[in-house]
Amino acid sequence: MRRLVCCLALFAACEKSTPATESSTPPAADAADPLAGKPVVRNVEAKTGDVTVCPYSGRKFVVKDDSPRWEYEGKTYVFCAQKALDAVQQDPAKYLADFDG
């Protein structure tokens, strides 16, 4: 039973989280978070090397040359993984309606 609870907790941590709010003031550096303290660029303005927030997971990530991108309603969004892009393409309103890209 204990193993089942642990497995469920780990699985839940991999699912979509509530989108993070962006602020103009970077948070204090945190050794556990290598992106802490780095400025976050709006997703639709992010370029390779920038830190931004994934519309699917709400997590910060560094944009790479091969990061998945998708143009939707005149804006180009960048995603942390292909799985995230696939999910958003299936239901854009669910993920992008309240996302301040």
MOPAC internal coordinates of N, CA, C and O (Angstrom, degrees):
PM7 1SCF
backbone

  N    0.0000 0     0.00 0     0.00 0    0    0    0
  C    1.4546 1     0.00 0     0.00 0    1    0    0
  C    1.5259 1   110.61 1     0.00 0    2    1    0
  O    1.2310 1   120.85 1   137.73 1    3    2    1
  N    1.3339 1   115.98 1   -42.27 1    3    2    1
  C    1.4628 1   120.42 1  -179.45 1    5    3    2
  C    1.5260 1   110.15 1   -61.40 1    6    5    3
  O    1.2310 1   120.17 1   140.16 1    7    6    5
  N    1.3382 1   117.28 1   -39.84 1    7    6    5
  C    1.4635 1   120.55 1   179.21 1    9    7    6
  C    1.5260 1   110.83 1   -64.44 1   10    9    7
  O    1.2310 1   120.61 1   140.29 1   11   10    9
  N    1.3066 1   116.43 1   -39.71 1   11   10    9
  C    1.4579 1   120.33 1   179.31 1   13   11   10
  C    1.5196 1   110.66 1   -61.83 1   14   13   11
  O    1.2310 1   120.08 1   136.43 1   15   14   13
  N    1.3139 1   117.46 1   -43.57 1   15   14   13
  C    1.4660 1   121.63 1   179.15 1   17   15   14
  C    1.5210 1   110.01 1   -62.88 1   18   17   15
  O    1.2310 1   120.07 1   136.75 1   19   18   17
  N    1.3205 1   117.47 1   -43.25 1   19   18   17
  C    1.4691 1   121.19 1   179.36 1   21   19   18
  C    1.5221 1   110.71 1   -63.27 1   22   21   19
  O    1.2310 1   120.48 1   136.44 1   23   22   21
  N    1.3321 1   116.69 1   -43.56 1   23   22   21
  C    1.4589 1   120.63 1   179.80 1   25   23   22
  C    1.5247 1   110.87 1   -63.57 1   26   25   23
  O    1.2310 1   120.42 1   137.53 1   27   26   25
  N    1.3085 1   116.80 1   -42.47 1   27   26   25
  C    1.4627 1   120.38 1   178.82 1   29   27   26
  C    1.5167 1   110.96 1   -63.95 1   30   29   27
  O    1.2310 1   120.21 1   141.21 1   31   30   29
  N    1.3087 1   117.20 1   -38.79 1   31   30   29
  C    1.4693 1   120.86 1   178.93 1   33   31   30
  C    1.5238 1   110.40 1   -64.79 1   34   33   31
  O    1.2310 1   120.15 1   138.27 1   35   34   33
  N    1.3240 1   117.32 1   -41.73 1   35   34   33
  C    1.4626 1   120.41 1   178.57 1   37   35   34
  C    1.5221 1   110.68 1   -66.40 1   38   37   35
  O    1.2310 1   120.09 1   137.81 1   39   38   37
  N    1.3239 1   117.42 1   -42.19 1   39   38   37
  C    1.4585 1   121.40 1   179.00 1   41   39   38
  C    1.5244 1   110.29 1   -61.82 1   42   41   39
  O    1.2310 1   120.09 1   136.78 1   43   42   41
  N    1.2979 1   117.44 1   -43.22 1   43   42   41
  C    1.4668 1   121.15 1  -179.35 1   45   43   42
  C    1.5197 1   110.88 1   -62.75 1   46   45   43
  O    1.2310 1   120.07 1   145.93 1   47   46   45
  N    1.3112 1   117.47 1   -34.07 1   47   46   45
  C    1.4645 1   120.77 1   180.00 1   49   47   46
  C    1.5220 1   111.71 1   -67.15 1   50   49   47
  O    1.2310 1   119.94 1   157.73 1   51   50   49
  N    1.3326 1   117.71 1   -22.27 1   51   50   49
  C    1.4628 1   121.74 1  -179.17 1   53   51   50
  C    1.5221 1   112.19 1   -86.75 1   54   53   51
  O    1.2310 1   119.47 1   165.80 1   55   54   53
  N    1.2860 1   118.61 1   -14.20 1   55   54   53
  C    1.4521 1   121.95 1  -178.47 1   57   55   54
  C    1.5120 1   111.28 1   -77.68 1   58   57   55
  O    1.2310 1   120.53 1    -8.65 1   59   58   57
  N    1.3072 1   116.59 1   171.35 1   59   58   57
  C    1.4576 1   123.09 1  -179.41 1   61   59   58
  C    1.5205 1   109.54 1   -57.83 1   62   61   59
  O    1.2310 1   121.58 1   -47.22 1   63   62   61
  N    1.2950 1   114.58 1   132.78 1   63   62   61
  C    1.4562 1   119.76 1   175.51 1   65   63   62
  C    1.5149 1   108.71 1  -103.45 1   66   65   63
  O    1.2310 1   120.47 1   -11.67 1   67   66   65
  N    1.2990 1   116.71 1   168.33 1   67   66   65
  C    1.4502 1   121.79 1   176.85 1   69   67   66
  C    1.5159 1   108.70 1   -63.73 1   70   69   67
  O    1.2310 1   119.65 1   -48.35 1   71   70   69
  N    1.3318 1   118.27 1   131.65 1   71   70   69
  C    1.4569 1   119.73 1  -178.44 1   73   71   70
  C    1.5257 1   111.98 1   -53.43 1   74   73   71
  O    1.2310 1   121.60 1   -42.39 1   75   74   73
  N    1.3083 1   114.55 1   137.61 1   75   74   73
  C    1.4612 1   120.25 1   179.44 1   77   75   74
  C    1.5174 1   109.50 1   -76.56 1   78   77   75
  O    1.2310 1   121.36 1   -31.43 1   79   78   77
  N    1.2871 1   115.01 1   148.57 1   79   78   77
  C    1.4609 1   118.65 1   175.31 1   81   79   78
  C    1.5089 1   108.02 1   -89.25 1   82   81   79
  O    1.2310 1   121.38 1   -38.53 1   83   82   81
  N    1.3196 1   114.96 1   141.47 1   83   82   81
  C    1.4482 1   119.81 1  -179.95 1   85   83   82
  C    1.5181 1   108.21 1   -95.69 1   86   85   83
  O    1.2310 1   121.03 1   -34.15 1   87   86   85
  N    1.3070 1   115.63 1   145.85 1   87   86   85
  C    1.4516 1   119.48 1   176.12 1   89   87   86
  C    1.5165 1   108.39 1  -133.78 1   90   89   87
  O    1.2310 1   120.75 1   -21.69 1   91   90   89
  N    1.3093 1   116.17 1   158.31 1   91   90   89
  C    1.4500 1   120.07 1  -179.58 1   93   91   90
  C    1.5243 1   111.13 1   -78.14 1   94   93   91
  O    1.2310 1   119.86 1   162.01 1   95   94   93
  N    1.3188 1   117.88 1   -17.99 1   95   94   93
  C    1.4571 1   121.68 1   178.82 1   97   95   94
  C    1.5107 1   108.57 1  -100.67 1   98   97   95
  O    1.2310 1   120.04 1   -62.31 1   99   98   97
  N    1.3454 1   117.53 1   117.69 1   99   98   97
  C    1.4597 1   118.88 1   179.81 1  101   99   98
  C    1.5211 1   110.97 1   -65.33 1  102  101   99
  O    1.2310 1   120.23 1   -33.64 1  103  102  101
  N    1.3384 1   117.16 1   146.36 1  103  102  101
  C    1.4604 1   120.11 1   177.98 1  105  103  102
  C    1.5334 1   110.23 1   -68.83 1  106  105  103
  O    1.2310 1   120.89 1   -16.21 1  107  106  105
  N    1.3122 1   115.91 1   163.79 1  107  106  105
  C    1.4589 1   120.79 1   178.55 1  109  107  106
  C    1.5229 1   109.38 1   -62.89 1  110  109  107
  O    1.2310 1   120.51 1   -31.63 1  111  110  109
  N    1.3046 1   116.63 1   148.37 1  111  110  109
  C    1.4618 1   121.49 1  -179.37 1  113  111  110
  C    1.5256 1   109.84 1   -61.28 1  114  113  111
  O    1.2310 1   121.08 1   -38.73 1  115  114  113
  N    1.3093 1   115.54 1   141.27 1  115  114  113
  C    1.4538 1   122.49 1  -179.39 1  117  115  114
  C    1.5233 1   106.99 1  -134.66 1  118  117  115
  O    1.2310 1   120.20 1   -56.80 1  119  118  117
  N    1.3055 1   117.22 1   123.20 1  119  118  117
  C    1.4644 1   121.26 1  -177.25 1  121  119  118
  C    1.5247 1   111.65 1   -59.16 1  122  121  119
  O    1.2310 1   119.66 1   150.03 1  123  122  121
  N    1.3283 1   118.25 1   -29.97 1  123  122  121
  C    1.4538 1   121.51 1  -179.61 1  125  123  122
  C    1.5309 1   111.44 1   -76.61 1  126  125  123
  O    1.2310 1   119.45 1   159.79 1  127  126  125
  N    1.3045 1   118.65 1   -20.21 1  127  126  125
  C    1.4638 1   123.20 1  -179.22 1  129  127  126
  C    1.5211 1   108.98 1  -117.58 1  130  129  127
  O    1.2310 1   119.77 1   -77.98 1  131  130  129
  N    1.3403 1   118.04 1   102.02 1  131  130  129
  C    1.4571 1   120.33 1  -177.30 1  133  131  130
  C    1.5344 1   113.27 1   -65.48 1  134  133  131
  O    1.2310 1   119.66 1   165.08 1  135  134  133
  N    1.3268 1   118.25 1   -14.92 1  135  134  133
  C    1.4591 1   121.41 1   179.30 1  137  135  134
  C    1.5284 1   112.72 1   -95.07 1  138  137  135
  O    1.2310 1   120.33 1   172.96 1  139  138  137
  N    1.3306 1   116.97 1    -7.04 1  139  138  137
  C    1.4623 1   120.60 1  -179.50 1  141  139  138
  C    1.5223 1   109.75 1   -59.98 1  142  141  139
  O    1.2310 1   121.31 1   -43.17 1  143  142  141
  N    1.3137 1   115.11 1   136.83 1  143  142  141
  C    1.4534 1   120.62 1   177.96 1  145  143  142
  C    1.5155 1   114.07 1    87.98 1  146  145  143
  O    1.2310 1   120.06 1   169.42 1  147  146  145
  N    1.3383 1   117.50 1   -10.58 1  147  146  145
  C    1.4646 1   120.11 1   178.97 1  149  147  146
  C    1.5246 1   108.89 1   -89.03 1  150  149  147
  O    1.2310 1   120.32 1   -37.23 1  151  150  149
  N    1.3246 1   116.99 1   142.77 1  151  150  149
  C    1.4688 1   119.01 1  -179.97 1  153  151  150
  C    1.5261 1   111.13 1   -65.16 1  154  153  151
  O    1.2310 1   121.10 1   -37.52 1  155  154  153
  N    1.3267 1   115.51 1   142.48 1  155  154  153
  C    1.4574 1   121.97 1   179.44 1  157  155  154
  C    1.5288 1   108.28 1  -103.21 1  158  157  155
  O    1.2310 1   120.91 1   -53.87 1  159  158  157
  N    1.3260 1   115.87 1   126.13 1  159  158  157
  C    1.4589 1   123.09 1  -179.77 1  161  159  158
  C    1.5275 1   108.31 1   -95.69 1  162  161  159
  O    1.2310 1   120.64 1   -39.23 1  163  162  161
  N    1.3360 1   116.39 1   140.77 1  163  162  161
  C    1.4766 1   119.61 1   175.95 1  165  163  162
  C    1.5204 1   108.73 1   -52.38 1  166  165  163
  O    1.2310 1   120.25 1   -41.71 1  167  166  165
  N    1.3123 1   117.13 1   138.29 1  167  166  165
  C    1.4501 1   122.80 1  -175.17 1  169  167  166
  C    1.5271 1   112.07 1   -53.10 1  170  169  167
  O    1.2310 1   119.68 1   131.88 1  171  170  169
  N    1.3108 1   118.22 1   -48.12 1  171  170  169
  C    1.4646 1   121.28 1  -174.83 1  173  171  170
  C    1.5306 1   112.51 1   -72.25 1  174  173  171
  O    1.2310 1   120.05 1   172.92 1  175  174  173
  N    1.3208 1   117.50 1    -7.08 1  175  174  173
  C    1.4626 1   122.43 1   177.59 1  177  175  174
  C    1.5259 1   112.03 1  -110.25 1  178  177  175
  O    1.2310 1   120.21 1   174.93 1  179  178  177
  N    1.3272 1   117.20 1    -5.07 1  179  178  177
  C    1.4595 1   122.01 1  -173.64 1  181  179  178
  C    1.5239 1   112.08 1   -70.28 1  182  181  179
  O    1.2310 1   121.59 1   -39.92 1  183  182  181
  N    1.3115 1   114.57 1   140.08 1  183  182  181
  C    1.4581 1   123.07 1   177.68 1  185  183  182
  C    1.5306 1   107.90 1  -121.94 1  186  185  183
  O    1.2310 1   121.06 1   -11.12 1  187  186  185
  N    1.3157 1   115.57 1   168.88 1  187  186  185
  C    1.4577 1   120.89 1   178.93 1  189  187  186
  C    1.5276 1   110.07 1   -51.67 1  190  189  187
  O    1.2310 1   120.98 1   -49.36 1  191  190  189
  N    1.3287 1   115.73 1   130.64 1  191  190  189
  C    1.4586 1   122.48 1  -179.64 1  193  191  190
  C    1.5184 1   113.98 1    95.33 1  194  193  191
  O    1.2310 1   120.07 1   162.82 1  195  194  193
  N    1.3401 1   117.47 1   -17.18 1  195  194  193
  C    1.4669 1   121.04 1   178.47 1  197  195  194
  C    1.5234 1   110.63 1   -77.31 1  198  197  195
  O    1.2310 1   120.99 1   -24.22 1  199  198  197
  N    1.3214 1   115.71 1   155.78 1  199  198  197
  C    1.4659 1   122.36 1   170.90 1  201  199  198
  C    1.5205 1   106.20 1   -97.61 1  202  201  199
  O    1.2310 1   120.65 1   -49.22 1  203  202  201
  N    1.3216 1   116.37 1   130.78 1  203  202  201
  C    1.4598 1   121.19 1   178.28 1  205  203  202
  C    1.5155 1   109.29 1  -142.08 1  206  205  203
  O    1.2310 1   120.63 1     3.35 1  207  206  205
  N    1.3281 1   116.40 1  -176.65 1  207  206  205
  C    1.4659 1   122.28 1  -178.58 1  209  207  206
  C    1.5209 1   108.93 1  -114.01 1  210  209  207
  O    1.2310 1   120.48 1   -47.47 1  211  210  209
  N    1.3134 1   116.69 1   132.53 1  211  210  209
  C    1.4650 1   122.24 1   179.18 1  213  211  210
  C    1.5324 1   109.80 1   -74.79 1  214  213  211
  O    1.2310 1   120.03 1   -50.16 1  215  214  213
  N    1.3364 1   117.55 1   129.84 1  215  214  213
  C    1.4648 1   120.07 1   179.14 1  217  215  214
  C    1.5254 1   113.46 1   -63.22 1  218  217  215
  O    1.2310 1   119.93 1   155.02 1  219  218  217
  N    1.3032 1   117.74 1   -24.98 1  219  218  217
  C    1.4654 1   121.83 1  -178.34 1  221  219  218
  C    1.5264 1   111.82 1   -83.07 1  222  221  219
  O    1.2310 1   120.72 1   125.39 1  223  222  221
  N    1.3324 1   116.22 1   -54.61 1  223  222  221
  C    1.4689 1   119.94 1  -172.85 1  225  223  222
  C    1.5186 1   113.73 1   -91.99 1  226  225  223
  O    1.2310 1   120.36 1   157.47 1  227  226  225
  N    1.3372 1   116.92 1   -22.53 1  227  226  225
  C    1.4499 1   120.10 1  -176.06 1  229  227  226
  C    1.5188 1   112.80 1    77.69 1  230  229  227
  O    1.2310 1   120.35 1  -170.82 1  231  230  229
  N    1.3222 1   116.94 1     9.18 1  231  230  229
  C    1.4614 1   121.28 1  -178.40 1  233  231  230
  C    1.5203 1   110.99 1   -97.18 1  234  233  231
  O    1.2310 1   121.41 1   -29.23 1  235  234  233
  N    1.3327 1   114.91 1   150.77 1  235  234  233
  C    1.4559 1   120.38 1   175.42 1  237  235  234
  C    1.5288 1   109.13 1   -76.35 1  238  237  235
  O    1.2310 1   121.18 1   -33.20 1  239  238  237
  N    1.3501 1   115.35 1   146.80 1  239  238  237
  C    1.4584 1   120.66 1   174.76 1  241  239  238
  C    1.5212 1   108.75 1  -155.06 1  242  241  239
  O    1.2310 1   120.92 1   -17.92 1  243  242  241
  N    1.3284 1   115.84 1   162.08 1  243  242  241
  C    1.4553 1   121.55 1   177.12 1  245  243  242
  C    1.5289 1   107.59 1   -92.33 1  246  245  243
  O    1.2310 1   120.75 1   -52.82 1  247  246  245
  N    1.3183 1   116.18 1   127.18 1  247  246  245
  C    1.4634 1   121.50 1   179.53 1  249  247  246
  C    1.5254 1   109.12 1   -72.09 1  250  249  247
  O    1.2310 1   121.28 1   -48.45 1  251  250  249
  N    1.3233 1   115.15 1   131.55 1  251  250  249
  C    1.4685 1   121.60 1   178.23 1  253  251  250
  C    1.5266 1   108.63 1  -113.60 1  254  253  251
  O    1.2310 1   120.45 1   -14.19 1  255  254  253
  N    1.3194 1   116.74 1   165.81 1  255  254  253
  C    1.4610 1   120.82 1   178.21 1  257  255  254
  C    1.5297 1   111.41 1   -56.09 1  258  257  255
  O    1.2310 1   120.77 1   143.51 1  259  258  257
  N    1.3376 1   116.13 1   -36.49 1  259  258  257
  C    1.4605 1   119.99 1  -176.20 1  261  259  258
  C    1.5377 1   113.82 1   -98.74 1  262  261  259
  O    1.2310 1   120.14 1  -165.96 1  263  262  261
  N    1.3248 1   117.33 1    14.04 1  263  262  261
  C    1.4740 1   119.94 1   176.38 1  265  263  262
  C    1.5253 1   108.42 1   -62.81 1  266  265  263
  O    1.2310 1   119.92 1   -43.99 1  267  266  265
  N    1.3413 1   117.76 1   136.01 1  267  266  265
  C    1.4639 1   119.96 1   179.12 1  269  267  266
  C    1.5232 1   111.19 1   -61.38 1  270  269  267
  O    1.2310 1   121.10 1   -40.86 1  271  270  269
  N    1.3263 1   115.50 1   139.14 1  271  270  269
  C    1.4669 1   122.10 1   179.77 1  273  271  270
  C    1.5198 1   108.40 1  -131.24 1  274  273  271
  O    1.2310 1   121.69 1   -27.31 1  275  274  273
  N    1.3453 1   114.38 1   152.69 1  275  274  273
  C    1.4640 1   119.39 1   179.17 1  277  275  274
  C    1.5141 1   109.35 1  -149.44 1  278  277  275
  O    1.2310 1   120.79 1   -51.03 1  279  278  277
  N    1.3315 1   116.09 1   128.97 1  279  278  277
  C    1.4571 1   120.63 1   175.98 1  281  279  278
  C    1.5245 1   108.12 1   -90.38 1  282  281  279
  O    1.2310 1   121.27 1   -53.53 1  283  282  281
  N    1.3248 1   115.18 1   126.47 1  283  282  281
  C    1.4616 1   121.54 1  -178.16 1  285  283  282
  C    1.5187 1   108.18 1  -142.45 1  286  285  283
  O    1.2310 1   120.87 1   -56.46 1  287  286  285
  N    1.3100 1   115.94 1   123.54 1  287  286  285
  C    1.4586 1   123.35 1   179.32 1  289  287  286
  C    1.5340 1   112.17 1    49.20 1  290  289  287
  O    1.2310 1   121.28 1  -133.09 1  291  290  289
  N    1.3253 1   115.16 1    46.91 1  291  290  289
  C    1.4546 1   121.45 1   174.50 1  293  291  290
  C    1.5230 1   116.25 1    80.36 1  294  293  291
  O    1.2310 1   119.96 1  -176.30 1  295  294  293
  N    1.3283 1   117.69 1     3.70 1  295  294  293
  C    1.4665 1   121.45 1   178.73 1  297  295  294
  C    1.5219 1   108.55 1  -122.60 1  298  297  295
  O    1.2310 1   120.94 1   -36.63 1  299  298  297
  N    1.3246 1   115.81 1   143.37 1  299  298  297
  C    1.4610 1   119.87 1   176.85 1  301  299  298
  C    1.5248 1   108.50 1  -103.73 1  302  301  299
  O    1.2310 1   121.28 1   -62.02 1  303  302  301
  N    1.3257 1   115.16 1   117.98 1  303  302  301
  C    1.4600 1   122.70 1  -179.99 1  305  303  302
  C    1.5262 1   108.99 1   -99.23 1  306  305  303
  O    1.2310 1   120.65 1   -33.12 1  307  306  305
  N    1.3190 1   116.36 1   146.88 1  307  306  305
  C    1.4546 1   122.34 1   176.54 1  309  307  306
  C    1.5274 1   107.83 1  -116.13 1  310  309  307
  O    1.2310 1   120.93 1   -35.64 1  311  310  309
  N    1.3417 1   115.83 1   144.36 1  311  310  309
  C    1.4626 1   121.55 1  -172.76 1  313  311  310
  C    1.5207 1   111.06 1  -124.71 1  314  313  311
  O    1.2310 1   121.57 1   -26.08 1  315  314  313
  N    1.3252 1   114.59 1   153.92 1  315  314  313
  C    1.4572 1   120.32 1  -178.35 1  317  315  314
  C    1.5279 1   112.52 1   -74.54 1  318  317  315
  O    1.2310 1   119.99 1   158.80 1  319  318  317
  N    1.3398 1   117.63 1   -21.20 1  319  318  317
  C    1.4680 1   121.50 1  -178.19 1  321  319  318
  C    1.5224 1   109.69 1  -160.29 1  322  321  319
  O    1.2310 1   120.96 1   -20.13 1  323  322  321
  N    1.3137 1   115.77 1   159.87 1  323  322  321
  C    1.4637 1   120.87 1   178.44 1  325  323  322
  C    1.5282 1   110.99 1   -61.93 1  326  325  323
  O    1.2310 1   120.28 1   143.39 1  327  326  325
  N    1.3331 1   117.06 1   -36.61 1  327  326  325
  C    1.4649 1   121.51 1   178.24 1  329  327  326
  C    1.5307 1   110.39 1   -58.24 1  330  329  327
  O    1.2310 1   120.72 1   139.84 1  331  330  329
  N    1.3296 1   116.22 1   -40.16 1  331  330  329
  C    1.4659 1   120.78 1   179.73 1  333  331  330
  C    1.5238 1   110.34 1   -65.60 1  334  333  331
  O    1.2310 1   120.32 1   134.66 1  335  334  333
  N    1.3211 1   117.00 1   -45.34 1  335  334  333
  C    1.4683 1   120.76 1   177.91 1  337  335  334
  C    1.5192 1   110.76 1   -60.59 1  338  337  335
  O    1.2310 1   120.18 1   134.22 1  339  338  337
  N    1.3269 1   117.25 1   -45.78 1  339  338  337
  C    1.4657 1   121.10 1  -179.60 1  341  339  338
  C    1.5293 1   111.39 1   -57.92 1  342  341  339
  O    1.2310 1   120.34 1   136.56 1  343  342  341
  N    1.3215 1   116.96 1   -43.44 1  343  342  341
  C    1.4685 1   121.21 1  -179.54 1  345  343  342
  C    1.5226 1   111.04 1   -64.87 1  346  345  343
  O    1.2310 1   120.09 1   137.14 1  347  346  345
  N    1.3186 1   117.42 1   -42.86 1  347  346  345
  C    1.4641 1   121.18 1  -179.19 1  349  347  346
  C    1.5201 1   110.56 1   -67.65 1  350  349  347
  O    1.2310 1   119.90 1   141.60 1  351  350  349
  N    1.3141 1   117.80 1   -38.40 1  351  350  349
  C    1.4651 1   120.39 1   178.64 1  353  351  350
  C    1.5304 1   111.43 1   -64.13 1  354  353  351
  O    1.2310 1   119.79 1   150.69 1  355  354  353
  N    1.3225 1   118.00 1   -29.31 1  355  354  353
  C    1.4603 1   121.74 1   178.32 1  357  355  354
  C    1.5239 1   112.24 1   -71.66 1  358  357  355
  O    1.2310 1   120.04 1   149.80 1  359  358  357
  N    1.3328 1   117.53 1   -30.20 1  359  358  357
  C    1.4637 1   121.73 1  -177.69 1  361  359  358
  C    1.5290 1   110.05 1  -151.41 1  362  361  359
  O    1.2310 1   120.03 1  -108.88 1  363  362  361
  N    1.3508 1   117.55 1    71.12 1  363  362  361
  C    1.4645 1   120.35 1  -175.78 1  365  363  362
  C    1.5255 1   113.91 1   -57.91 1  366  365  363
  O    1.2310 1   119.87 1   141.73 1  367  366  365
  N    1.3135 1   117.85 1   -38.27 1  367  366  365
  C    1.4617 1   119.90 1  -177.89 1  369  367  366
  C    1.5280 1   111.31 1   -61.58 1  370  369  367
  O    1.2310 1   120.33 1   143.39 1  371  370  369
  N    1.3100 1   116.98 1   -36.61 1  371  370  369
  C    1.4652 1   121.70 1  -179.12 1  373  371  370
  C    1.5292 1   111.45 1   -61.49 1  374  373  371
  O    1.2310 1   120.37 1   141.12 1  375  374  373
  N    1.3200 1   116.90 1   -38.88 1  375  374  373
  C    1.4557 1   120.56 1  -173.96 1  377  375  374
  C    1.5359 1   114.35 1  -101.54 1  378  377  375
  O    1.2310 1   119.89 1   153.63 1  379  378  377
  N    1.3228 1   117.82 1   -26.37 1  379  378  377
  C    1.4519 1   119.70 1  -172.72 1  381  379  378
  C    1.5252 1   114.47 1  -105.51 1  382  381  379
  O    1.2310 1   119.90 1   163.49 1  383  382  381
  N    1.3386 1   117.79 1   -16.51 1  383  382  381
  C    1.4686 1   120.35 1  -177.10 1  385  383  382
  C    1.5217 1   112.51 1   -57.58 1  386  385  383
  O    1.2310 1   119.80 1   136.06 1  387  386  385
  N    1.3211 1   117.99 1   -43.94 1  387  386  385
  C    1.4632 1   121.83 1  -178.00 1  389  387  386
  C    1.5161 1   112.93 1  -106.13 1  390  389  387
  O    1.2310 1   120.42 1  -171.40 1  391  390  389
  N    1.3227 1   116.80 1     8.60 1  391  390  389
  C    1.4707 1   121.35 1  -177.72 1  393  391  390
  C    1.5182 1   108.65 1   -86.29 1  394  393  391
  O    1.2310 1   120.92 1   -58.23 1  395  394  393
  N    1.3156 1   115.85 1   121.77 1  395  394  393
  C    1.4655 1   120.28 1   179.45 1  397  395  394
  C    1.5219 1   108.40 1   -90.73 1  398  397  395
  O    1.2310 1   121.69 1  -111.22 1  399  398  397
  N    1.3429 1   114.38 1    68.78 1  399  398  397
  C    1.4634 1   122.97 1  -175.43 1  401  399  398
  C    1.4482 1   114.04 1   -48.04 1  402  401  399
  O    1.2310 1   120.10 1   180.00 1  403  402  401

